[in-house]
Amino acid sequence: MAAAWRWIVRTLAVYGVSAVVALAGAAGAGVAAEHGGAYRVLERFAIGGHDGSYDFLRLDGAGQRLFVAHSSRVEVLNTASGNLIGQLTETPGVHGIALAPEFNHGFTSNGADRTVTMFDLQTLQALKVIRYTGVKPDAIEYDADTRHVYVVNGGATGDITVIAADTGAIIGSVSLQGGKLEQLAFDGHGRGFVNDEDQNVVHVFDTRSLKPLAKWALAPGAGPTGIAYDPDHHRLFAACGNRQLVALNTDNGAVVGTAPIGADPDGAAFDRNGSLIFASNRDGTLTVIHEDQFDHYTVLQNLATGPGARTIALDSKSGRIYLPSAQFGTPPPPTAAQPEPRPPMVPESFGIVVVGQ
């Protein structure tokens, strides 16, 4: 398996990540030592395959399982060993996975055919294909407060589809008149928050009435994607495409702090045990930030992880972090339709980077 991952060092050198990591290490080593030590890559789980796409991860901490959205299937891994323990295959163009353990149900958002697949959490067997959500169903989250599943539709409709977690029935939608909606989070008390990459705002909506409540500007942040929430201090964190993590006070929507992060983020997580914020970045870095008192945020580390390690799953119990990564080839020439084409994934190079202290 080590041979299969030698490409990480070569590709990180191309990105120039070594310089970033060295700089962050010099600045934050002392602070990091106060919070349990620096993070490092512990191991890597090889998955492989010839499929050229992947997206969100979902952790089932109780079952020690990691759900990985990979092309048109979901691979389920044991979080301790990395062994494959199951697959979901009726998930065309899958983007995300949500788990509703109260009902023994899981859900996947399937971008290729505008559906959601409801499956049995124990057997991993598909129970129902829910048709149809909005255009380009992408991020998907379960809210234990309302016991509903919320599907962010990333297309031109700018809305969210709401599904009953017990029956799989579509019960309504939230019309936000948004641009490119990204990821969402909940405060557990009747409000949902959705990043809008085009409008550079966070949309706030009522999870019970399904009505929009507010739009909060994220300036100086731009292009928000990953999102995380601190319930103890009522702080929302948006990982933005201009290398900024923006902190909002969810009592009034005010920007209360920022911190620099890596390039092209697509994931964020908050660990309330250590008051740590993580931003996972496509440039192959994981930015680790400590939430200090009085809305001050200290960057502890920019850890080199792996190329394309842009989404994230945090196990708050073990402290381990899981990131998907792959080796990439030379991007094709730009065209009018694709002015910034992505490089192709090298076959059999896909896997999961495991990070911890």
C-alpha positions as CSV (number, residue, x, y, z in Angstrom):
1,M,0.0,0.0,0.0
2,A,2.9,2.4,0.7
3,A,4.0,2.1,-3.0
4,A,0.5,3.1,-4.1
5,W,0.8,6.3,-2.1
6,R,4.3,7.5,-3.0
7,W,2.7,10.0,-5.4
8,I,1.6,12.1,-2.4
9,V,5.1,13.5,-1.8
10,R,5.7,14.1,-5.5
11,T,2.4,15.9,-6.0
12,L,2.6,18.0,-2.9
13,A,6.0,19.2,-4.1
14,V,4.3,20.5,-7.3
15,Y,1.7,22.4,-5.2
16,G,4.5,23.8,-3.0
17,V,2.8,22.6,0.1
18,S,6.0,21.9,1.9
19,A,6.8,25.6,2.2
20,V,3.3,26.3,3.6
21,V,3.6,23.5,6.2
22,A,7.0,24.6,7.3
23,L,5.9,28.2,7.8
24,A,2.8,27.1,9.7
25,G,4.8,24.7,11.8
26,A,7.2,27.5,12.9
27,A,4.4,29.9,13.8
28,G,2.0,27.4,15.5
29,A,4.2,24.7,17.0
30,G,4.2,26.2,20.5
31,V,0.4,26.8,20.5
32,A,-0.3,23.3,19.1
33,A,1.7,21.7,21.9
34,E,-0.8,23.3,24.4
35,H,-3.7,21.6,22.7
36,G,-2.5,17.9,22.5
37,G,0.3,18.2,20.0
38,A,0.4,18.6,16.2
39,Y,-1.7,16.6,13.8
40,R,-0.1,14.1,11.5
41,V,-1.0,11.5,8.8
42,L,-1.5,8.2,10.7
43,E,-2.3,5.9,7.9
44,R,-4.0,5.6,4.5
45,F,-6.8,3.3,3.4
46,A,-6.5,2.2,-0.2
47,I,-9.8,2.0,-2.1
48,G,-8.7,2.1,-5.8
49,G,-11.0,1.8,-8.7
50,H,-11.1,3.4,-12.2
51,D,-13.8,6.0,-11.3
52,G,-12.9,9.6,-11.7
53,S,-15.0,11.3,-9.1
54,Y,-15.7,11.4,-5.3
55,D,-17.3,13.7,-2.9
56,F,-18.6,13.7,0.7
57,L,-17.8,11.3,3.6
58,R,-20.1,10.4,6.5
59,L,-18.9,8.9,9.7
60,D,-21.0,6.4,11.7
61,G,-19.1,6.6,15.0
62,A,-21.3,4.1,16.8
63,G,-20.8,1.4,14.1
64,Q,-17.2,2.3,13.4
65,R,-18.0,2.8,9.7
66,L,-17.0,5.4,7.2
67,F,-19.3,6.0,4.2
68,V,-17.5,7.2,1.1
69,A,-19.3,8.8,-1.9
70,H,-17.3,7.5,-4.9
71,S,-18.6,7.9,-8.4
72,S,-21.9,6.1,-8.5
73,R,-21.6,4.0,-5.4
74,V,-20.9,4.4,-1.7
75,E,-18.1,2.3,-0.2
76,V,-18.4,1.5,3.5
77,L,-15.2,1.1,5.4
78,N,-14.3,-0.1,8.9
79,T,-12.8,3.1,10.5
80,A,-10.2,1.1,12.4
81,S,-8.8,-1.2,9.7
82,G,-9.9,0.5,6.5
83,N,-11.4,-2.8,5.3
84,L,-14.3,-2.7,2.9
85,I,-17.4,-4.0,4.7
86,G,-20.1,-3.1,2.3
87,Q,-21.3,-1.1,-0.7
88,L,-24.3,0.9,-1.8
89,T,-24.7,0.6,-5.6
90,E,-28.1,2.2,-6.4
91,T,-26.7,5.7,-6.1
92,P,-26.1,7.2,-9.5
93,G,-23.8,10.2,-9.3
94,V,-23.8,10.1,-5.5
95,H,-22.7,13.3,-3.7
96,G,-23.5,12.9,0.0
97,I,-24.7,10.6,2.7
98,A,-27.0,11.3,5.7
99,L,-27.7,9.0,8.6
100,A,-30.9,8.9,10.7
101,P,-30.1,6.2,13.4
102,E,-33.4,6.7,15.2
103,F,-35.1,5.1,12.2
104,N,-32.3,2.8,11.1
105,H,-32.3,4.7,7.8
106,G,-29.6,6.3,5.7
107,F,-30.0,8.5,2.6
108,T,-27.8,9.4,-0.4
109,S,-28.1,12.4,-2.7
110,N,-27.8,11.2,-6.3
111,G,-26.9,14.0,-8.6
112,A,-27.1,12.0,-11.9
113,D,-30.9,11.4,-11.7
114,R,-32.2,13.9,-9.1
115,T,-33.1,11.2,-6.6
116,V,-32.4,10.3,-3.0
117,T,-31.9,6.6,-2.1
118,M,-33.1,5.6,1.4
119,F,-31.3,2.5,2.7
120,D,-31.3,0.2,5.8
121,L,-28.4,1.3,8.0
122,Q,-27.6,-2.3,9.1
123,T,-28.0,-4.3,5.9
124,L,-27.1,-1.4,3.5
125,Q,-30.0,-2.6,1.3
126,A,-31.9,0.1,-0.6
127,L,-35.4,0.6,0.7
128,K,-36.7,3.3,-1.5
129,V,-35.8,5.6,-4.3
130,I,-37.2,9.1,-3.7
131,R,-38.2,11.0,-6.8
132,Y,-37.6,13.8,-7.6
133,T,-35.6,16.4,-5.7
134,G,-34.5,19.7,-7.2
135,V,-31.8,20.2,-9.7
136,K,-28.3,18.7,-8.8
137,P,-29.0,17.3,-5.3
138,D,-25.7,17.7,-3.5
139,A,-25.1,18.1,0.2
140,I,-27.5,16.2,2.5
141,E,-27.9,16.4,6.2
142,Y,-30.1,14.9,8.9
143,D,-31.5,17.2,11.6
144,A,-32.3,15.3,14.8
145,D,-34.4,18.2,16.1
146,T,-37.0,18.0,13.3
147,R,-36.2,14.4,12.3
148,H,-36.1,15.5,8.7
149,V,-33.4,15.1,6.0
150,Y,-32.5,18.2,4.1
151,V,-31.1,18.0,0.6
152,V,-29.3,21.0,-0.9
153,N,-30.0,21.4,-4.6
154,G,-27.0,22.9,-6.2
155,G,-28.6,23.8,-9.5
156,A,-30.3,27.0,-10.7
157,T,-33.4,26.4,-8.4
158,G,-31.6,27.5,-5.3
159,D,-33.7,25.4,-2.9
160,I,-33.7,22.6,-0.4
161,T,-35.8,19.5,-0.5
162,V,-37.1,18.2,2.9
163,I,-37.7,14.5,3.5
164,A,-39.3,12.7,6.5
165,A,-36.6,10.4,7.8
166,D,-39.1,7.7,9.0
167,T,-41.0,7.3,5.7
168,G,-38.8,8.8,3.0
169,A,-41.7,11.0,1.9
170,I,-40.9,14.5,0.5
171,I,-42.8,16.9,2.8
172,G,-41.8,20.2,1.4
173,S,-39.0,22.5,0.2
174,V,-37.3,25.7,1.2
175,S,-37.0,28.3,-1.5
176,L,-34.0,30.4,-0.9
177,Q,-33.6,32.1,-4.3
178,G,-29.9,31.3,-3.9
179,G,-27.0,31.1,-6.3
180,K,-24.8,28.0,-6.0
181,L,-25.9,26.5,-2.7
182,E,-23.2,24.4,-0.9
183,Q,-23.2,22.8,2.5
184,L,-25.6,23.2,5.5
185,A,-25.6,23.0,9.2
186,F,-28.2,23.3,12.0
187,D,-28.3,24.9,15.4
188,G,-30.6,22.2,16.8
189,H,-33.2,24.9,17.8
190,G,-35.1,25.4,14.6
191,R,-32.6,27.1,12.3
192,G,-30.6,25.9,9.3
193,F,-27.7,27.6,7.7
194,V,-26.6,27.2,4.0
195,N,-23.5,28.6,2.3
196,D,-24.1,30.3,-1.0
197,E,-20.9,30.2,-3.1
198,D,-22.2,32.7,-5.8
199,Q,-23.8,35.2,-3.5
200,N,-21.1,35.1,-0.8
201,V,-23.7,34.8,2.0
202,V,-25.2,32.3,4.5
203,H,-28.9,31.7,4.0
204,V,-30.8,31.2,7.3
205,F,-34.1,29.3,7.3
206,D,-36.6,28.0,9.7
207,T,-36.4,24.2,9.8
208,R,-40.0,23.8,10.9
209,S,-41.9,26.4,8.8
210,L,-39.4,25.9,5.9
211,K,-39.4,29.7,5.4
212,P,-36.2,31.8,4.8
213,L,-35.3,34.0,7.7
214,A,-32.2,36.0,6.7
215,K,-29.1,36.4,4.5
216,W,-25.8,37.0,6.3
217,A,-22.9,38.5,4.3
218,L,-19.6,36.8,4.6
219,A,-17.2,39.5,3.5
220,P,-14.2,39.5,3.6
221,G,-14.9,35.8,2.7
222,A,-15.8,34.9,-0.8
223,G,-16.9,31.6,-2.3
224,P,-18.1,29.8,0.8
225,T,-18.3,25.9,0.7
226,G,-17.5,24.0,3.9
227,I,-19.5,24.9,7.0
228,A,-19.3,23.9,10.7
229,Y,-21.1,25.0,13.8
230,D,-20.1,25.6,17.4
231,P,-23.3,25.1,19.5
232,D,-21.7,26.2,22.8
233,H,-20.7,29.7,21.6
234,H,-23.2,30.2,18.8
235,R,-20.5,30.5,16.1
236,L,-20.8,29.4,12.5
237,F,-17.7,28.8,10.4
238,A,-17.6,29.1,6.7
239,A,-14.6,27.9,4.7
240,C,-14.3,30.3,1.7
241,G,-12.6,30.0,-1.7
242,N,-10.4,33.0,-1.1
243,R,-8.5,31.2,1.6
244,Q,-10.4,32.6,4.5
245,L,-12.3,30.9,7.3
246,V,-15.1,33.3,8.4
247,A,-16.7,33.1,11.8
248,L,-20.3,34.4,12.3
249,N,-22.2,35.1,15.5
250,T,-25.4,33.3,14.9
251,D,-27.3,35.5,17.4
252,N,-27.1,38.4,15.0
253,G,-25.2,37.3,11.8
254,A,-22.2,39.5,12.5
255,V,-18.7,38.5,11.2
256,V,-16.7,38.2,14.4
257,G,-13.4,36.8,13.1
258,T,-11.4,35.3,10.3
259,A,-8.4,33.0,9.8
260,P,-6.3,32.1,6.8
261,I,-6.8,28.6,5.3
262,G,-5.5,26.6,2.3
263,A,-6.6,26.9,-1.3
264,D,-9.9,25.7,-2.7
265,P,-11.6,24.3,0.5
266,D,-14.6,22.1,0.3
267,G,-15.1,20.9,3.9
268,A,-15.1,22.1,7.5
269,A,-15.5,20.5,10.9
270,F,-15.6,21.6,14.5
271,D,-14.4,19.6,17.4
272,R,-16.0,21.0,20.6
273,N,-13.7,18.8,22.8
274,G,-10.7,20.9,21.8
275,S,-12.4,24.0,20.4
276,L,-10.7,23.2,17.1
277,I,-11.9,24.1,13.6
278,F,-10.7,22.1,10.6
279,A,-10.8,23.2,6.9
280,S,-10.0,20.6,4.3
281,N,-8.5,22.0,1.1
282,R,-8.1,20.7,-2.4
283,D,-4.5,21.9,-2.5
284,G,-3.7,18.9,-0.2
285,T,-3.7,20.7,3.2
286,L,-5.7,20.5,6.4
287,T,-5.8,23.8,8.2
288,V,-6.2,23.4,12.0
289,I,-7.5,26.5,13.9
290,H,-8.0,27.0,17.6
291,E,-11.1,28.9,18.7
292,D,-9.7,31.2,21.4
293,Q,-11.6,33.5,23.8
294,F,-13.2,36.7,22.6
295,D,-13.6,35.6,19.0
296,H,-9.9,35.3,18.3
297,Y,-8.7,32.4,16.1
298,T,-5.2,31.0,16.0
299,V,-3.9,28.8,13.1
300,L,-2.1,26.0,14.7
301,Q,-1.1,24.0,11.6
302,N,-1.4,23.5,7.9
303,L,-0.9,19.8,7.5
304,A,0.1,18.2,4.2
305,T,-2.5,15.5,3.6
306,G,-3.0,14.4,0.0
307,P,-3.9,15.9,-3.4
308,G,-7.6,16.7,-3.7
309,A,-8.3,16.0,0.0
310,R,-11.1,18.5,0.0
311,T,-13.9,17.0,2.0
312,I,-13.8,15.8,5.6
313,A,-15.3,13.5,8.3
314,L,-14.4,14.0,12.0
315,D,-14.7,11.3,14.6
316,S,-15.0,13.5,17.7
317,K,-14.6,10.5,20.1
318,S,-11.3,9.3,18.7
319,G,-10.1,12.6,17.3
320,R,-9.4,11.0,14.0
321,I,-10.1,12.9,10.7
322,Y,-10.8,11.2,7.4
323,L,-10.1,12.8,4.0
324,P,-10.5,11.4,0.5
325,S,-7.5,11.8,-1.8
326,A,-6.2,10.6,-5.2
327,Q,-3.4,11.0,-7.6
328,F,-4.1,13.2,-10.6
329,G,-2.6,13.4,-14.1
330,T,-2.2,16.3,-16.5
331,P,-5.4,18.4,-17.1
332,P,-6.8,18.5,-20.6
333,P,-6.5,21.8,-22.6
334,P,-9.1,24.4,-21.6
335,T,-12.2,24.9,-23.8
336,A,-15.0,27.5,-23.9
337,A,-17.2,25.0,-22.0
338,Q,-14.4,24.1,-19.5
339,P,-12.0,27.0,-19.1
340,E,-10.4,25.5,-16.1
341,P,-10.6,21.7,-16.6
342,R,-9.8,19.4,-13.7
343,P,-7.0,16.9,-14.1
344,P,-8.0,13.2,-14.6
345,M,-7.7,10.9,-11.6
346,V,-5.1,8.2,-12.0
347,P,-6.7,4.7,-11.9
348,E,-6.4,2.8,-8.6
349,S,-5.0,5.8,-6.7
350,F,-8.1,6.7,-4.7
351,G,-8.1,6.3,-1.0
352,I,-8.6,7.8,2.5
353,V,-6.0,9.7,4.4
354,V,-6.4,9.2,8.2
355,V,-5.2,12.1,10.4
356,G,-4.8,12.3,14.1
357,Q,-2.5,13.4,16.9
